Amino acid sequence: MGQASAAPGAAGRREAAAKLATLTERELDVACLVAQGLPNPEIAQQLFLGEATVKTRRRHGEARRTSASRPSGASVTVASGFKPQG
């Protein structure tokens, strides 16, 4: 019985990791900071990017993760254990 409850979590992590494997390094960095709840201007400052670039990276990353919303897309990043490089 204990294994049945562990399987969905492992499958979810594998699915999240597979989705994140398609992201660029910068998209991952942005997604991690979004997952932390940072606003675009702060993400831009931390990553030394323009705010428009942050919006573009976020939009492209969300499209690749096929996630409709900012929080749920970010949760894929968190679930996989990725952390920003900057």
Secondary structure, DSSP 8 states (H G I E B T S, - for coil): -HHHHHHHHHHHHHHHHHHHTTS-HHHHHHHHHHHTT--HHHHHHHHT--HHHHHHHHHHHHHHTT-SSHHHHHHHHHHHT-----
